[in-house]
């Protein structure tokens, strides 16, 4: 009797930004054994694991090779509701974890701006959220993981080991994460207590964040990057924490841990090019800033509203049209505020139409050798990919970020030049050496790794 083979098809693959599609053989393993077989037979162009496809750039693409779609490996294997620990397959989404764990009084330790990422992707990109200044990145809360390596064997890797630190933020290049043990955050309700305020400009925003961020578990600022002059960097600052039970209205206390994210109609499959131009985004930014309260305290919001507003619009990435968009994110250390001001001014002067720009503060750096966060300021912005001269403009920003000892986020990157990478990630040499030892044939390969010689 022959063993079943994983499903496979050759298709065009892109990141969430929908730029630079490449063709790969997508394999969908349904068991650990099928995943191991796929790794052993992925061919000369190698393979890379992929989750729900929320990496914006080319990290989960592999032109001419194999891509392992891990979403069928989605079992929650064990929950310790007393200790707050879950053991699950790497293909389990954060959305699914919230559905299962919130009614038990537990929440994921870190979530990015979407809950539609897998646990494997969260570790591979070492994702961060609005609570990095308090809780660090996702991998800091992973006690152990099972890693399928290039020779087809499975290793249990524990926090603190070199292979763990190479895998956390390693963009899938040390192996295929099969399962993980994740430590959770206790909560009393599924609502958030949120404070909102306006900042008049970039200096006002940074002063508010510096003075009071330590009072909040979660903090983020939407920033208007089209505002110029005295209003440059004007922002809406949103901060909060999980609401305690006694803050809920009496009626809501009957089901305090209910998780009911809403959903709007999906974005249309075809959106005209140029819809998100400077005039349209400028109008949106003006209205968004004006409608925000000057100061509001203790508003109750759903978890989905506070953390994942765009998840309510399926396929929202279509609104940029067929050309797609670039998500550009960098971090600059504390003490580099003048460099941050210069970059914000350059973006504002250039007129980049971004309506999803956010500024956050990072806490202590994480152990991952290629983990993105370090103590400092991180700015993320979306830019339509068809903006004239965008490539050369972002190259110039890369140079300025590197000169200020900052770095670019690899999980969102699709265009960084390889000569800048080593200065941004000082442990890159260790990462490459471990990869060479663990995977001398280069089985685990992606478009990102080829472009940056990872």
N, C-alpha and C positions, 0 to 999 in steps of 0.2 A: 504494500500500500504506500502510495507516494504522499509526502507531506504537502499541504497546501502552500501555495506561494502568495506573497503579498500582492495586492492589486497594484497595477502600474500603468501609466500613460504618459506620452510625451506631449507637453503643453508649454505655453508661454507663461513665464512667472515674473511678477514684479513685486516690489515692496508696496507699502501702504501709500506711498507718494505717487505711485503709478508712473514712474519714470524708468527709463533704461530696461525694458523687458528683455529677458533672455529665455532661451528654450532649454528645458531640462526634462529628464525622465523622472516623473514624480511617483514615488513608491509609497504605498500606504500600509505599513505593517500593522497587524492586529494583535500581535503578541511580541514578547521579548525575543522569542526564537526567530520570528520573521524579521524583526529589526536586525538581529545578528546576521541572518542570511543576506539581507539587503546590503549591509556594510561589507561583507565578504565579496559580494558580486557587483559592487558599484562601478567597477571599470577604471580605465586610465584617467578619467577626468574627476574621479573621486566623488564624494557625496557630502551633503550637509543636512542637518536636521532643521525642520521648519515646524512652527506651531500654527497660530491663527493668522499669520501674515501681517502683524502690526508693526514690524520693523519698517521704518520709512524708506530706507535705502536698499542696498544690495546684499545685506548680511545673510539673508536666507535664500539667495539665488545661486545657481551653479551652472553656468552656460555649458551645454554639451555633456554634463555629468548627471549625477543623481541627486534628487532632493527627497529626503525622507519626511513625509507628512505624518507627524506623530499624534495627530488629534484623535485617532482611534484608540490609542492607549490612554484611556481616560477613567480608570477605576480609582475610587477612593478606597484605599486598602484598610486603613485603621484610623480611628479617632479616639484619643484619650481626652474625654470631656472634663476630667478633673484637672489634668496637668496643662491642657490647652496645646495639644500636639496632634498633627495630622500626618499620616503617611499616604502618599498618593502617587499615581503615575504622572509622568512629566507632561502628558497631553491634557491633563485636567486644567480647565480655565479658572481664573480667579472668580469669574461670574458663578461658576458651579460651586466653588468653595463657599462663596457668600450665601448661596441658596441653602447649602447644607449646614454651615457652621453658625450663621447668625441666629437661627432659632435656638441654638445651644448656648448662646451668650459669648461667641467668639468671633473675631474678625481677623482678616489677613493682616500681617504686620506692616506691610507696605503695599500700596497700590499706585500705579501710574495714572495717567489721565484716561485710561480705558481699562475696563475689567475683562475685556476680551483678549487677554494674553494667557498663554499657558504657563504652568509652573516651570517647565523646562526653559521656555523663553525668558521668564523672569530671572532665572539664575544665569542663563547664558549671556544676557545683556546686563545683569546685575542692576535691575531697574530701581529707580528711586521714585519718591513721591513728594507730597507736600510736607512730609514729616521727617525729611532727612536730617534736619538740624537737631532732631530728638532721637530718631530711631535708626538712622543710617539706611543703607540699601537693603534690598530683599535678601541677599545671600547672608547677611549678618544674622538672619533668623532661621537659617537652614542648618540643622544639626549634622545631616549626612545626606549623601546621594549615591545612587547606583549609576555607574558610568560604563557604557559600552565602548570599549576602546578599539583601536584600529585592527587588532588581531582577532576580533570577534569575542574576546573575553569580557566579563563584567567585573568591575572593581567597586567595592564599597569604599567611598571616599568621605572622610570626616572633616568637619570644620577645623581649620588650623593646619591641615596637611598641605604641602606645596601643590599637589595636584588639585586640591579644592580651590586654592587661591588662583591657580591658572584657569580653572573652569569657570569661576565666578567672574563674569564679564569677559570670558574668553570667546564669546560669539560662536560657540558650538565647535570650536576648532581642536579641542582636546578629546572629543568623543560625543556620543549621543547620550544625553541624560535620560534614564529610564524611569526613575522614581526619586522621590525626595521626602525627607522628614522635616516638616516645617513647624516652627514654634509660633503660636498665635497670640493675639491681643484680646484680653477680656473686655467685654462691653456690656452695659446694662440695657441698652436700647439700640434700635436701628435708625435713630435720628441723630442729627448733628446740631450742636449749638454753635451758631455762626455769628461772628462780628464782621461788619463791613464798613469800610470808610474810604473816602477819596484822598488821594495825594495829589498835590497841585503840580508837581514836577518831579524829576528824577531824584534830586537831592532830598526833597521832602519825603519821597518814598523810602530811600535808603536810610534816612534818619529814623523813620517810624519802625522799619524792620529791625534795625540795630537796637533800638531802645526797648522794644516790647515783644519781639519774636519769642523770647524764652518763656513767655506766659502761655503760649499756645502749642498744642501738639502738631497742628497743621497750619500751614501758612503759604499763601501764594498771592501774587499781584498780577492782574491783567494790566498790560502797559500799552499805551497808544503810541506806536512808533511812527505815526504820521504827524503827530503834533510837533511844532517847531517853536523856536524862540523861547519865551519865558515859560511856555507850557510843555516844553520838551520832556518827554518821559512821564507825563501825567498818567495816573494809574487808579485802578480800583483794587483795594487791598482786602482780601477775604481770608479770615482766619477762624479757627474753631477747634472743637474737640467733640468726642462722642457725648451726647447728652445723657446725664444721669436720669434715673427713673423719676425722681421727684420733680424734674423740670417739665415733664410731659403733662398735657392736659389730662384730666381724669379719664375721659373716654379713651384716649390713646394708650393709657396704661393697661388696658385689657389685653392688647396684643403688642407689647412694647418692642418685640424683636421681629416683627413682620418685615419681610423684604419684598417690596412691590415696585420695582423700577418701571416707570412708564416708557412708552415708545410712540414716536411720531411716524408718519409715513416715510418710506425710504426716499433718499435723494434720487431723482430721475437718472436713467441710464445715460441720457445725452444731455449735456449742459453746454451752452454756447461758450466758445473761447472768449476770454476777456471779461466774463461776468464779474469776477473779483478784481476789478481794476482800481486805480488810485481813487477815483471819484466815488465808486460804490463803497469801498472799504472805508474811505474817509468819512462818508455819511454814517456808516454803521458805527465807527469808533466814536464819533461825536454823540450819537444817540446813546450808545452804551455807557459812555462816561457821564452824560447828563442824567440818565435815569437812575444811576447808582445813588444811594443815600450818602449824604455827607458823613453821617455816622449812625450806625444802627447796631444794637447789642442784643445778643441772645436769640436771634431768629432761629426757629427750628426748621431744618431742611432734611429731606430724604438723603440717605447716603448716595444714591445715584445722582441727585441734583448737585451735591457738593463736590463729589469726586469725578463723576463721569457724565457731564451734561451732553457731550457729543454722542455718547452711546445711545442716546434716545433717538438719533437719526441714523438708521441703517445706511451704510454705504455713503457716509457724509463726504468721504474723500472724492466723490464724483463731482462735487460742486466746483472744482478747479478746471473742469473740462478735460479733454483728451490728453492734453500736454502734462497734466498732473502738477505736482508741487514739490518743492524742496522744504524739508524741515531742517532748520539750521540751529544747532544748540552748542553753546560753549560755556566754559566756566573760567573765571578769573579769581585768583586768590584775594583774600582780604589784604588791603593795602594797595590794590590795583584799581581803586575806584576811578582814578583819572582816565585810565585806559578804557574802562567801561563807559564813561561819559563820552569819550571820543568815538567809540564804536556806535553808541546809540545816536549820537549826532550825525555820524556818517550815514546810518540807515535812514534816519529822518530826512536828511538833506537829499538822499538818493530817491526818496519817495517810494520805498518798498511797501506795497499794499498788503500788510499783514494784519489779520483780525484775530489771530490766535497767539499773540505774543505774551509770554509770561516771564516774570522775574521771581527767583526764589533765592534763599540763602541755604547753603550747604553747611553741615556740621563736619565732624572729623571724617577723614577719608576712610575708605573701606579696604580690607586686606587684599581684595582681588588685584592681580597684577595689571590687568587692563580695565579695572573698574573706573568709571568716569568721574564720580564726585571727588572733590577735595574741598577743604574749607574755603568758602568764598561765595561769589555771586554767579548764578547761572541764568542765562537768558536763552529762551527758545522762541523761535518765530517761524511761521509758515510763509513761503513766498511762491507765487505762481511760477512754474518752471519756464514758461515762455516769456518771462520778463526780459526785454532786450539787455544784453550785457551782463546778465546775472552771473555767469561763470567767472568772468574776470573780477567782478565786484566781490564775490565771495572768496576768491583767491586772495584778494587784498586783505579781507577781514581775517582769513586764516593766518596771514603773515603777522597781523597785529596781535592776534590772540597768542601766537607762538612767541612773539617778542616780549609779551607780558607774562610768560611762563604759564599760560593757560592751556586748555585742551579742548578738542572737539569730541562730541559724543558719537562713538562708532555705531551704536544701534540706530542712529538717525542719519548717518553719513552715506553719501553716494558719490562723492567727488573730491575728497581730500587728496592732496598730493603726497606720495609716500615719503618724500624727503623731510616732511615736517613731523612725521609720526614719532620718531625717537625722542625728540625734544619734548613732546607732549606727554609721552608715556615712558618715564625713566626706567621701568622694569620690563620694557619690551625685549631686551636681550635675554633675560631669564625666561620669558615666555617662549621665545623662539627656540632656545636651547632645550627646554622641556618638550616642546612639540617635536623637535628633531629626534630626541631620544624615544619618545612615546610612539611617534608616527613617522618613521623615517621615509616611508613611501608616499607620504602626503595624501593619505586616504581621505582625511577630512579637509575639504576645500570648498571655498565659496568665491563668488565674484568679488566680494569685499577682500578676502584674504589674498587673492591674486593681485588686485589693484594696489594693495598696500604692502605686499610681500610679508604678510604675517606668518 
